Amino acid sequence: MSWAEAGFEVLGQRVLWIDLVGNACALGTVYLAIKRTVWTWPVQLTGTVLLFIASVNAHITGNALKQVLFGVLAVYGWVKWAKGTRDGAALPIRPATARERAALCAAMAVGTVAVALTFTALNARGWHISWAPWPDAYIFVGSAVATWAQGRALVDFWLVWVAVDLVGVPLAFSSGLVVSGLVYGVFLVMVLIGFRGWLRQARVLAVQRQETEAMAA
């Protein structure tokens, strides 16, 4: 047995250590995002590496690809947040504009269809890249969209995560990743808390900007 397959039994279910620690990092990432700290990103990067290995071992190709993209987006978010909080400044979070929201929705819809059709075509060629192309594609694209919006400090990224979570829970359990399924449930609660906190902070920052602009006028 390799280190990636090490684990223990809980109520007749096999729990992999790598899945457990990777999801602990995922939860830590959400907690740190709620706090709006740049440490969100290095913790997320660590979690993506562990969950990539767990997904490969479980033959969940879509989820594995998602982790690769997460790694790239974690670096992007890290750079953006580091610049936004330079010299101790508060992270400049804000709601997405109408155009940005339309772009997020379009990216999820078009991206899901494109990725699902790609997964299906690859399956037909014998690649067996995904046993559930459509939910895999939805989670893959939705997660990418949410993480990109998070990197840009858009409040709306929390709502995208809610939409992803609604599919992620049943898919994780049906794939045998019990820890991931349970974490998705906790994740949903934390996401709702994060959305409320970010929305409140965005309103405070908006008022402060208006007051600053009024004083400068």
C-alpha positions in Angstrom: 0.0 0.0 0.0 1.4 3.4 -1.0 1.2 6.4 1.3 -1.5 7.9 -0.8 -3.7 4.9 -0.1 -3.1 5.0 3.7 -6.3 5.5 5.8 -8.6 4.0 8.4 -12.1 2.6 8.7 -15.1 4.6 10.1 -18.5 2.9 10.2 -17.5 0.5 7.5 -16.2 3.3 5.2 -12.6 3.6 4.1 -11.2 7.1 4.9 -8.0 8.1 3.2 -5.6 10.3 5.2 -4.7 12.3 2.0 -8.4 13.0 1.4 -8.9 14.0 5.1 -6.0 16.4 5.2 -6.7 17.8 1.8 -10.3 18.6 2.8 -9.1 20.0 6.1 -7.0 22.5 4.0 -10.1 23.2 1.9 -12.1 24.0 5.0 -9.2 26.1 6.2 -9.2 28.0 3.0 -12.9 28.9 3.4 -12.3 30.0 7.0 -9.3 32.2 5.9 -11.3 33.6 3.0 -14.1 34.6 5.4 -11.3 36.5 7.4 -10.1 38.0 4.1 -6.5 37.1 4.7 -3.9 36.4 2.0 -3.0 33.1 3.8 -6.1 31.8 2.1 -4.1 31.0 -1.0 -1.1 29.1 0.2 -3.4 26.9 2.3 -5.6 26.3 -0.8 -2.5 25.5 -2.9 -1.5 22.8 -0.4 -5.0 21.4 -0.4 -5.2 21.2 -4.1 -2.0 19.1 -4.3 -3.3 16.6 -1.8 -6.8 16.4 -3.3 -5.3 16.0 -6.8 -3.5 12.9 -5.7 -6.7 11.6 -3.9 -8.8 12.2 -7.0 -6.3 10.5 -9.3 -6.3 7.4 -7.0 -10.2 7.4 -7.0 -10.2 7.8 -10.8 -12.2 11.0 -10.7 -10.5 12.7 -13.6 -12.8 15.8 -13.7 -12.1 16.5 -10.0 -8.3 15.9 -10.6 -8.3 18.4 -13.4 -10.2 20.8 -11.2 -7.4 20.6 -8.7 -4.8 21.4 -11.3 -6.8 24.5 -12.3 -7.2 25.4 -8.6 -3.5 25.4 -8.3 -3.1 27.9 -11.1 -5.9 30.1 -9.8 -4.5 29.9 -6.3 -1.3 31.5 -7.5 -3.3 34.2 -9.4 -5.4 34.9 -6.3 -2.4 35.0 -4.1 -0.8 37.7 -6.3 -4.0 39.7 -6.6 -4.7 39.7 -2.9 -1.1 40.5 -2.0 -1.3 43.6 -4.2 -4.7 44.5 -2.8 -3.6 44.3 0.8 -0.2 46.0 0.4 0.9 48.2 3.3 -1.8 46.8 5.5 -4.8 48.0 3.4 -8.1 46.2 3.7 -8.9 43.8 0.8 -10.9 45.8 -1.7 -13.9 43.5 -1.9 -17.0 44.5 -3.9 -20.1 43.0 -5.5 -19.7 42.1 -9.2 -21.2 44.5 -11.7 -24.1 43.5 -13.9 -21.7 42.8 -16.7 -19.4 40.7 -14.5 -22.4 38.7 -13.3 -23.6 38.0 -16.8 -20.0 37.0 -17.7 -19.8 34.6 -14.7 -23.2 33.0 -15.6 -22.2 32.7 -19.3 -18.8 31.2 -18.4 -20.5 28.5 -16.3 -23.2 27.6 -18.9 -20.9 27.6 -21.9 -18.0 26.1 -20.1 -20.1 23.3 -18.6 -21.5 22.3 -22.0 -18.0 22.5 -23.7 -16.2 20.5 -21.0 -19.0 17.9 -20.7 -19.0 17.3 -24.4 -15.2 17.0 -24.3 -15.4 14.4 -21.5 -18.1 12.5 -23.3 -16.1 12.4 -26.6 -13.0 11.3 -24.7 -15.0 8.5 -23.0 -16.2 7.3 -26.4 -12.6 7.0 -27.5 -11.9 4.8 -24.6 -10.1 7.3 -22.4 -12.6 6.8 -19.5 -11.9 10.3 -18.3 -15.2 10.6 -16.4 -18.0 8.3 -15.4 -20.3 11.3 -14.9 -19.3 13.9 -17.6 -22.0 16.5 -16.9 -21.8 16.8 -13.1 -18.0 16.6 -13.4 -18.0 19.3 -16.0 -20.3 21.5 -13.9 -18.1 21.2 -10.8 -15.0 21.7 -12.8 -16.2 24.9 -14.5 -18.1 26.2 -11.5 -15.1 25.8 -9.2 -12.9 27.6 -11.7 -15.3 30.5 -12.0 -15.7 30.8 -8.3 -12.0 30.7 -7.6 -11.3 33.3 -10.3 -14.0 35.6 -8.9 -12.6 35.1 -5.4 -9.1 36.1 -6.7 -10.7 39.4 -7.9 -12.4 39.8 -4.5 -15.9 39.7 -5.9 -18.6 39.0 -3.2 -20.5 36.9 -5.8 -17.9 34.1 -5.7 -19.6 32.8 -2.6 -22.9 32.3 -4.5 -21.1 30.4 -7.2 -19.8 28.0 -4.6 -23.3 27.4 -3.3 -24.3 26.3 -6.8 -21.3 24.0 -7.1 -21.9 22.5 -3.7 -25.4 21.4 -4.6 -23.9 19.0 -7.1 -20.6 18.3 -5.3 -22.3 16.6 -2.3 -24.0 13.7 -4.1 -21.2 13.2 -6.5 -18.6 12.9 -3.7 -20.6 10.3 -1.8 -21.4 8.3 -4.9 -17.6 8.3 -5.7 -16.7 6.8 -2.3 -15.0 10.0 -1.1 -17.0 10.1 2.2 -14.8 12.8 3.8 -15.3 15.0 0.7 -19.0 14.6 0.9 -19.2 15.5 4.5 -16.9 18.5 4.0 -19.1 19.8 1.2 -22.0 19.9 3.7 -19.9 21.9 6.2 -18.5 23.9 3.3 -22.0 25.1 2.4 -22.7 26.5 5.9 -19.4 28.3 5.9 -20.0 29.7 2.4 -23.3 31.2 3.5 -21.5 32.8 6.6 -18.7 34.1 4.3 -21.2 35.6 1.8 -23.0 37.5 4.6 -19.7 38.8 6.1 -18.2 39.8 2.7 -21.5 41.6 1.7 -21.5 43.5 4.9 -17.8 44.5 4.5 -18.3 45.5 0.9 -21.1 47.9 2.0 -18.8 49.4 4.6 -16.0 49.9 2.1 -18.5 51.5 -0.4 -19.6 54.0 2.2 -15.9 54.8 3.0 -15.1 55.4 -0.7 -18.1 57.7 -1.1 -17.0 59.7 2.0 -13.5 60.0 0.7 -14.7 61.1 -2.7 -17.0 63.7 -1.1 -14.1 65.1 0.9 -11.9 65.3 -2.1 -14.5 67.1 -4.2 
